[in-house]
Amino acid sequence: MTLFFLLMMPILLSLGSWQLQRGEYQRQLENQYLLQLTQLPVAVSDTTLSQPFQALRLVGLYRPEMFLVDNQVSKGRTGYWVYQVFDERSVGPLLINRGFVAANGRAQLPTIATPDSSIALVATVWPQLGLIPAWGSQDWAEGWPKRVQRANVQRMAALANTWPAELRLEPGQPSVLEPAPFASRLADDKHNGYAATWFGLAVVLLLGYLYGGFSKRDR
């Protein structure tokens, strides 16, 4: 029982602390999001690409490399988020989330029209909020476009040799499909709830350990 207690207590406390840190990160993102709502788009640069929720002005040409992120739902329809490489004239290749496109069934990928000339866009730097854990390896097929199960921006950027950030097209922009959401919930209440659960389990473990120890002593 002591060995079990010594093993599990640090794990439970670590998980609770991690959720509190995630909640603090969410609060910071929410503050940044509200602040950027009042800002006009700025020119793209190495610095502005690192600022979450910053709206950027882009000029360049789409390349054929495209990722279709599976298992997305919009207005009751299943489909894909479309990430495509955009060769920006001042900073090089970027990863643009063009939005949602409905699926035509599992056997055939949708046909997505792409402008074949240079265009000007406004896109927003979208922060990465963490990936849902997945079992097993996530193998990606050869060739383009690639159908993938999760929007792993770091992996997609490494494969396509782009800046490791997601840029979401705003509604009304050239080449936008059905825009990806810009109103994702950023509040920290979910993480605080998870933290309370982990800390609660730690308290239960402590009380159980003490109860077991005193019961054994009495016997």
C-alpha positions as CSV (number, residue, x, y, z in Angstrom):
1,M,0.0,0.0,0.0
2,T,2.9,2.4,0.8
3,L,4.5,1.7,-2.5
4,F,1.2,2.3,-4.4
5,F,0.7,5.6,-2.5
6,L,4.3,6.8,-3.2
7,L,3.8,5.9,-6.9
8,M,0.4,7.4,-7.5
9,M,0.4,10.6,-5.3
10,P,3.1,12.4,-7.4
11,I,1.3,11.4,-10.6
12,L,-2.0,12.8,-9.4
13,L,-0.4,16.0,-8.1
14,S,1.5,16.4,-11.4
15,L,-1.6,16.0,-13.5
16,G,-3.5,18.5,-11.4
17,S,-0.7,21.1,-11.6
18,W,-0.4,20.5,-15.4
19,Q,-4.1,21.3,-15.8
20,L,-3.7,24.5,-13.8
21,Q,-0.9,25.5,-16.1
22,R,-3.1,24.7,-19.1
23,G,-5.8,26.9,-17.6
24,E,-3.4,29.8,-17.1
25,Y,-2.2,29.4,-20.8
26,Q,-5.9,29.5,-21.9
27,R,-6.4,32.8,-19.9
28,Q,-3.4,34.3,-21.6
29,L,-4.6,33.3,-25.0
30,E,-8.1,34.7,-24.3
31,N,-6.5,38.1,-23.3
32,Q,-4.5,38.1,-26.5
33,Y,-7.5,37.2,-28.6
34,L,-9.6,40.1,-27.1
35,L,-6.7,42.5,-27.6
36,Q,-6.1,41.5,-31.3
37,L,-9.8,42.0,-32.1
38,T,-9.1,45.7,-32.1
39,Q,-6.0,45.6,-34.2
40,L,-5.7,46.1,-38.0
41,P,-3.7,43.5,-40.1
42,V,0.0,44.0,-40.2
43,A,2.7,42.9,-42.6
44,V,3.9,39.4,-42.2
45,S,7.4,38.8,-40.7
46,D,9.3,36.4,-38.6
47,T,8.2,38.3,-35.5
48,T,4.5,38.7,-36.4
49,L,4.2,35.0,-37.3
50,S,5.0,34.2,-33.6
51,Q,2.1,36.3,-32.2
52,P,-1.1,34.4,-31.6
53,F,-4.3,35.8,-33.1
54,Q,-2.3,38.4,-35.1
55,A,-4.0,39.2,-38.4
56,L,-1.4,39.3,-41.2
57,R,-1.3,40.6,-44.8
58,L,0.1,38.1,-47.2
59,V,0.9,38.2,-50.9
60,G,2.0,35.1,-52.8
61,L,1.0,32.0,-54.7
62,Y,-0.5,28.6,-53.6
63,R,1.5,25.5,-54.1
64,P,0.0,22.1,-54.8
65,E,0.9,20.6,-51.4
66,M,-2.4,20.1,-49.5
67,F,-3.4,18.3,-46.2
68,L,-7.0,17.3,-45.7
69,V,-7.7,16.9,-42.0
70,D,-10.4,14.2,-41.6
71,N,-13.4,13.9,-39.2
72,Q,-14.4,17.5,-39.2
73,V,-18.1,18.5,-38.8
74,S,-19.8,21.7,-40.0
75,K,-23.5,22.4,-40.0
76,G,-24.3,18.7,-39.7
77,R,-22.0,17.7,-42.5
78,T,-18.8,15.7,-42.2
79,G,-15.7,16.7,-44.2
80,Y,-12.2,18.1,-44.0
81,W,-10.3,21.1,-43.0
82,V,-8.1,22.1,-45.9
83,Y,-4.5,23.1,-45.2
84,Q,-2.5,24.3,-48.2
85,V,1.0,25.6,-48.7
86,F,1.2,29.2,-49.6
87,D,4.5,30.6,-50.9
88,E,4.5,34.1,-49.4
89,R,6.9,36.4,-51.3
90,S,8.6,37.9,-48.3
91,V,8.9,35.1,-45.7
92,G,8.6,31.9,-47.8
93,P,6.2,28.9,-47.5
94,L,3.3,29.2,-45.0
95,L,0.6,26.7,-43.9
96,I,-2.8,28.2,-44.7
97,N,-6.1,26.8,-43.2
98,R,-8.5,27.5,-46.0
99,G,-11.5,26.2,-44.1
100,F,-14.0,23.4,-44.3
101,V,-15.0,21.3,-47.4
102,A,-17.7,18.6,-47.3
103,A,-16.7,15.0,-48.0
104,N,-17.9,13.1,-51.1
105,G,-17.7,9.8,-49.4
106,R,-14.7,7.8,-48.1
107,A,-13.6,6.5,-51.5
108,Q,-12.9,9.8,-53.2
109,L,-11.3,13.0,-51.9
110,P,-13.1,16.2,-52.7
111,T,-11.8,18.4,-55.6
112,I,-10.7,21.8,-54.3
113,A,-10.2,24.7,-56.7
114,T,-7.0,26.7,-56.2
115,P,-6.1,30.1,-57.6
116,D,-3.2,29.7,-60.1
117,S,-2.0,33.3,-59.9
118,S,-0.5,35.5,-57.2
119,I,-3.1,36.8,-54.7
120,A,-3.3,39.0,-51.6
121,L,-4.8,37.5,-48.4
122,V,-5.5,38.4,-44.7
123,A,-4.9,35.4,-42.4
124,T,-4.8,35.1,-38.6
125,V,-2.1,33.3,-36.7
126,W,-3.9,30.5,-34.8
127,P,-2.3,29.1,-31.6
128,Q,-1.9,25.4,-31.1
129,L,-3.9,24.2,-28.2
130,G,-2.5,20.7,-28.0
131,L,-3.4,17.5,-29.7
132,I,-5.9,14.9,-28.5
133,P,-3.9,11.7,-27.5
134,A,-4.0,9.0,-30.2
135,W,-3.3,5.3,-30.0
136,G,-0.7,3.9,-32.4
137,S,1.3,5.5,-35.1
138,Q,-0.4,8.0,-37.5
139,D,0.9,6.9,-40.9
140,W,0.5,9.4,-43.8
141,A,0.3,8.2,-47.3
142,E,2.7,9.2,-50.0
143,G,1.7,11.8,-52.6
144,W,-0.6,14.9,-52.5
145,P,-3.2,15.7,-51.2
146,K,-2.7,13.9,-48.0
147,R,-5.7,12.8,-45.9
148,V,-4.6,13.0,-42.2
149,Q,-6.6,12.2,-39.0
150,R,-5.3,15.1,-36.9
151,A,-4.2,18.7,-37.5
152,N,-0.6,18.1,-36.4
153,V,0.8,21.5,-37.5
154,Q,4.4,20.8,-36.5
155,R,4.5,17.6,-38.5
156,M,2.7,19.1,-41.5
157,A,5.1,22.0,-41.5
158,A,8.1,19.8,-41.3
159,L,6.9,17.6,-44.2
160,A,6.0,20.6,-46.4
161,N,8.9,22.7,-45.3
162,T,6.8,25.6,-44.1
163,W,6.8,28.0,-41.1
164,P,5.4,25.9,-38.1
165,A,2.2,27.9,-37.6
166,E,-1.4,27.7,-38.7
167,L,-2.8,30.7,-40.5
168,R,-6.6,30.8,-40.7
169,L,-8.2,32.6,-43.6
170,E,-10.8,35.2,-42.6
171,P,-14.3,35.2,-44.1
172,G,-14.5,36.9,-47.5
173,Q,-10.8,36.4,-48.4
174,P,-9.8,35.1,-51.8
175,S,-9.6,31.3,-51.9
176,V,-11.4,30.8,-48.6
177,L,-13.7,27.8,-48.4
178,E,-16.1,27.6,-45.4
179,P,-14.0,29.5,-42.9
180,A,-12.6,27.7,-39.9
181,P,-14.1,28.9,-36.6
182,F,-12.6,32.1,-35.0
183,A,-14.8,31.8,-31.9
184,S,-13.2,28.8,-30.2
185,R,-13.8,28.7,-26.4
186,L,-10.7,29.7,-24.6
187,A,-12.0,29.9,-21.0
188,D,-10.1,28.0,-18.4
189,D,-13.1,26.5,-16.5
190,K,-12.6,23.1,-18.2
191,H,-9.0,22.8,-17.1
192,N,-9.9,24.0,-13.6
193,G,-12.5,21.2,-13.4
194,Y,-9.9,18.6,-14.5
195,A,-7.4,19.9,-12.0
196,A,-10.1,19.7,-9.2
197,T,-10.7,16.0,-10.3
198,W,-7.0,15.1,-10.1
199,F,-6.5,16.9,-6.8
200,G,-9.7,15.3,-5.4
201,L,-8.3,11.8,-6.3
202,A,-5.1,12.7,-4.5
203,V,-7.1,13.6,-1.4
204,V,-9.1,10.3,-1.7
205,L,-5.8,8.4,-2.0
206,L,-4.4,10.1,1.0
207,L,-7.4,9.4,3.2
208,G,-7.6,5.8,2.0
209,Y,-3.9,5.4,2.8
210,L,-4.4,6.9,6.3
211,Y,-7.5,4.8,7.0
212,G,-5.8,1.6,5.9
213,G,-2.7,2.4,8.0
214,F,-4.8,3.1,11.2
215,S,-7.0,0.1,10.6
216,K,-4.0,-2.2,10.4
217,R,-2.5,-0.7,13.6
218,D,-5.8,-1.2,15.5
219,R,-6.0,-4.9,14.4
